[in-house]
């Protein structure tokens, strides 16, 4: 039998047991591997050939537990659309933490692996379509250089799940720096002891910020660093037009990785009000609201760790407020820096923010495609007919020319920071339909190949850059639970 090279060391399982329930996945009847992320497997130190074997597929399905794994479901809480709830892994089980040949630590989690004590009446299962969506989008985000959980494999289960209709069941293997969430700390603050909250915070610092365990106020440091990572993350989302869809506090990681690809999608026409999720009827998590919501979530994190920030409550509140008040400026700094590079600007001028704002306003007014507008600039193929666009282009060229850069250098900078393609919603749906309805994974494979280097600007990518045909019906996504 081939050696898979699983190398587990399960630090989360050594936390107080309030934070999890030990439970094995529920076996499935007839698992089949439909996609394996071979490059990710290699980086984890795993043997791809062994993963594709019957024994390897059995692990992905939850039918076989690797040696040294300690399966558990994590407990956490969260604000869902502003309302606080007790949550937890209702359909996911953490097998353990893989230690790579480089000494890095990654969670290996099965999503759709059966009921847990946190299922709240759910069946604990997942359908193939949403699992493949997560695989596609998370790999695209990785190619965009955006911090993200990743997908190692998807297997079908040979069983059906009941949603609005019968759907083919599947299990996704998710890889993450950790699954620590803002909601994990909310859970500890609400239902744990101060000692358990402190143990969780110490664990988060040790796992994600090693070397800072003895910082003068390591819990204030933790708040500051989590805030920085989230500000940087959401700025990157905005720069590529990504709409997460469900920015609940349980979907916000301490590591700063994007997690939980449910009703997510990428914006075609630029509109800050863009919402894709079928359940976000009020637009709470619209594209333009994402920075505000990230700041709101950070405030909830600060509330959760208040007792650790200072022995005196008033001083703790003061420290928290002083810190989280910096979020808007911090976010704008990251976003403005990113927008400058999208426009080929390597220097800073006071009027840059106005220049960028004018472009976005024109894109909104004329319903311009977000990705393709920047793509046209990067390719020097600007062909907008509206006079306002021509006027803006003249001002932008004058701004670019004030830099000590050649035209080729400017275009190179822009191509490095403007993806030629994104996972267009109609292309993702095309791939999912072929896979789910016809068992044809070739459409998805071609899409994944094109997205593997979104900054390549190859002829092969041209077809994937085409926006969808105009439609009176807005695109809607569903969470799949």
Secondary structure, DSSP 8 states (H G I E B T S, - for coil): -------B--SGGGS-GGGEEE------SS-EEEEE-HHHHHHTT--HHHHTSHHHHHHHHTSS--TT---EEE--EEEETTEEEE---SSEEEEEEEE-TTS-EEEEEEESB---TT-TT---BEEHHHHHHHHHHHHHHHHTT--B-EEEEEEEEEEEEESSSEEEEEEEEEEES---BHHHHHHHHHHS-HHHHHHHHHHHHHHHSTT-TT-TTHHHHHHHHHHHHHHHHHHHHHHHTEE-S---GGG-BSS--B---SS-EE-SB--TT---BTT-TT-TT-GGGHHHHHHHHHHHHHHHTHHHH-SSHHHHHHHHHHHHTTHHHHHHHHHHHHHHHHTT--S--TTHHHHHHHHHHHHHHTT-BHHHHHHHHHTT-----SHHHHHHHHHHHHHHHTSS--HHHHHHHHHHHS-S----HHHHHHHHHHHHHH---HHHHHHHHHHTTTTS--HHHHGGG------SS---B----
